[in-house]
Each structure stands twice: as C-alpha cells, then as structure tokens.
Amino acid sequence: MSCQLLPVLLLLLLRASCPWGHEQGPRSPSEEPPEEEIPKEDGILVLSRHTLGLALREHPALLVEFYAPWCGHCQALAPEYSKAAAVLAAESSVVMLAKVDGPAQPELAEEFGVTEYPTLKFFRDGNRTHPEEYTGPREAEGIAEWLRRRVGPSAMRLEDEAAAQALIDGRDLVVIGFFQDLHDEDVATFLALAQDALDMTFGLTDRPQLFQQFGLTKDTVVLFKKFDEGRADFPVDEELGLDLGDLSRFLVTHSMRLVTEFNSQTSAKIFAARILNHLLLFVNQTLAAHRELLVGFGEAAPHFRGQVLFVVVDVAADNEHVLQYFGLKAEAAPTLRLVNLETTKKYAPVDGGPVTTASITAFCHAVLNGQVKPYLLSQEVPPDWDQRPVKTLVGKNFEQVAFDETKNVFVKFYAPWCTHCKEMAPAWEALAEKYQDHEDVIIAELDATANELDAFAVHGFPTLKYFPAGPGRKVIEYKSTRDLGTFSKFLDNGGVLPTEEPLEEPAAPFPEPPANSTMGSKEEL
C-alpha cells in the first residue's frame, strides 16, 4: 500500500467512528420517535393517539372531551369548555382540559368506548384503563366545580362555631355532616355525595361544641337553607348507617322550594327533582287577583312535600310550550293541572271551582288516591285527514283507524320540532305513495306532542308502530333503518325484517328539554 494513502485511510476510519463532528445518519425504523409537543387551542390540549400517553404522564388530573366537528352539542359546549379551562388555569389548578376529535382518531374512540358525542372522561394519576365518566353540567363554572371537588376536598372541615356560621351565611344551600368519628365509613358516603351535588356547599365536623350549638346528640346531616323552614335534618341510622340513595333523595326534596316558579333558570332542577307528581298552577302574574292565589297555593304545599312538587307557571311569560303540552290557552288561567312524569298522565280538577288551599289539597288527595281519571289531548279530526297518501291521525280517530281489523296500518309518531322526523319525512311520503293503491295498507302519521293515546305513551321521536290486520289489537314497533327500501321490505313481510337488518336509528327524547337547559345532551354516532 502506498505510504501516501495511509493517512487518508486513517482519517476516514476516525471520522466513521467519531460520535461528533459529522451529520447524524437517518434514524432506524426501530428507534422511538421523539415525543411530540402537544398543541393547544384556547387553553385546551388537542390530543391524538400519539400524544394521549404523554398528556397522561404530564397531567395527574386530565378531563378529555371526545367530540365530532359536525356535532351541534359539541359546538355549544366548546365556548364553555374553554372558559372552564381558563378558570382553572387562573386558579393554578392541577387539572388540565383536553379534547379528541373522535372521527379523526377512531383508535381512541374505540379504546374508550365512545358511541356518542360529546363524551367526557376524567383521568386520574395517568390511569388509562379506568377513567371516570363525566356527569356534570355543561357550563363553565359547573365544569370547574365538578373538577375542583375531585382534586380537592368536597367538603370543608369545620372546627368552630364561627367557621360553621360563616359557611351557612355565605350560601343559599349548605349541607353540614355532623359525625362523631370522621374516620367512619358514613363520612366516605357523605363525601362521595358531595362530589356531585354541585348546587350545594358541604361542610363536616366532629366538634362536640358544634353538636351542642345546633342541638344535636347523634350523627346527623343537616341542610341549611335561606327559604321555607330554614333547616331540615337527616339523622344517620345507628344500625344501617348512612345510605347514599336515601340521603340524596332527602337533599333533592328539601333543597327545592315548597313552591317553585317555572322558568329557564329553574326548569332543569324541576325535572331533576325525582318527584314524579308535579302540580302546576297557571296564573297571569300581571293580575293582582292571580297573584293573591299564590298564598293559598303555598299553604297547601307542605302537606305534600316529597310527593307532589308545586310549580307556578306564569302565562304572561315565555311559557307557551308548557301551555301547549297541557292543551291550554293563556285565557284558561287561573287553573290547576297535575302530571305524573313517569306515566305522562295529566289530571284536571273535575269541578273547575275557585283555586283555594282547600280545593288544591282535595285535588291532590283525589289524584293520589286514584279518584280522578286522566285526560288525553287530541286535536280535531281534519276534514281531509284521509285525502293525502299519508293519512293524518289525531287522538280522536286513532283507535278507529289503527285497530281496524281489515287494515295493516303503519304509523309515524312525530314531533314538529324533531330533526330526525324531518329527515325521514321524504321516505315516509314515498312509502305512502308506493302503497296508496293497496286497499289493505294505510300509512299514517300522528303529532304526539298534540295528541295522547290511552293505549300507550310515546317517549321518543320518531316512534314507528305497525298495527297488523286481524283481531287482538297487535302492535309491532319498528326499530330498523328509516329508508324506503327497508320500510317496504318490512311491510311486504307482514311486519317482520330479516335478522341481518341494521339496528334502530336514534330517536329524540320526549318531552323536548328546554333549549337553554344544562341537562347533558349528546348526539349518537
């Protein structure tokens, strides 16, 4: 080898073995890519399958929203979610908010069982396998408070009378648990309830002087409120302990005012009260004579606490949808109606006399004892109800048409505001046109918000039911795809579909929640 080549070869070997002074070659496929920096939008982490693990490692408390860009409920939640993130950031909270585009990240949607949007899950301490389902409100402060009660104490420890009184004076609804032993399992039950009862403030104490100050001798949960009787006590059963369900029902019942006025701020709480019977007094609050009736209404209410929720509806306010639900006009006020939310049955006083404490009490007792028959709403039968391919049914002609033993009747129960009903309308019209020459087939529709049936209640929209010809008043509910082909196959097979047909499509709930309700709404996939 030439002596002149030797220095060159040595230099090449040194450069090949030296870890510095030259450009790195391409990374082998087996090497891990560097961790991505997680992008943010409006203070919210935007996660993908590549970055969720990193987010869980970096944030011990992580709330993740699975959303879809087309989802209307997600779009409504977005500004509140961003506000909640800002509120928590200003408090230097350990909680971080994040979001995942479900359709764009199908692996994550499948991993966490996401079947509807929005779905929110809360991850603690990096635990990827057992997140907690978010069940809180959909407005910023409610989201923040739900999270605060999970990363911090859900109840304030009270050491003296001054602290207890300050807590009671500072809020409309305060719940204090008086426990002689704060290590008792009843305290864990109390704190678990406090995590989710966001409309109340919670405290707890084991101090004997506080037991004495509030006249207690044994473990008791006390609700303090700035209305009605001011205080309600729930003694802890010495043998059975504190039952979460019983305490929850007690707090819900006694946190409601004896008389609640229906409006956009109170509607969600009224429907969440878990009291099935609601007595509604319809009045025009611009009239002095109507306002005077509220005194007698309030005097009757205490006798039915926990059984009947007393509600005032002002017909002069924006409550037309309530009047419509009961089939009333504003001119009917003052008047009473009672509804059972479980059965949706409605009741009206038989005599129609004056509204007094005595008449209200008698009406409630009569309904609760089964002495009053419910009334059913019905529109008048249109003169041309059978002139179009889709026949128009109302309460007054439903029985005659649907249970005609010579006809196969397919009925769509709809609501005028229902999006799913509007989407399927063309297919329903096409079905009616296709079968209009079949004398034994009737395709019909009924507005279930204006007409009620004794045979069954309609709880979702659209609801499709098939009434085959023949005796026995048989009813078959249709639960498959809403298109002309599948409808036709169903009719041609006598109300039966092959087992491989797709599952039912989503239906809108009934009655429709108020537009500004904070109740959780979701859109199914």
Beta strands, then each sheet from edge to edge (+ up, - down):
strand 1: 40-41
strand 2: 44-46
strand 3: 61-67
strand 4: 95-101
strand 5: 116-117
strand 6: 119-124
strand 7: 132-133
strand 8: 156-157
strand 9: 173-178
strand 10: 201-205
strand 11: 220-225
strand 12: 231-235
strand 13: 259-261
strand 14: 277-283
strand 15: 308-314
strand 16: 335-340
strand 17: 346-347
strand 18: 390-393
strand 19: 408-414
strand 20: 441-447
strand 21: 460-461
strand 22: 463-467
strand 23: 476-478
strand 24: 508-509
strand 25: 523-524
sheet 1: 1+ 2- 4- 3- 6+ 7-
sheet 2: 5+ 25-
sheet 3: 8+ 10+ 9+ 11- 12+
sheet 4: 13+ 15+ 14+ 16- 17+
sheet 5: 18+ 20+ 19+ 22- 23+
sheet 6: 21+ 24-
end
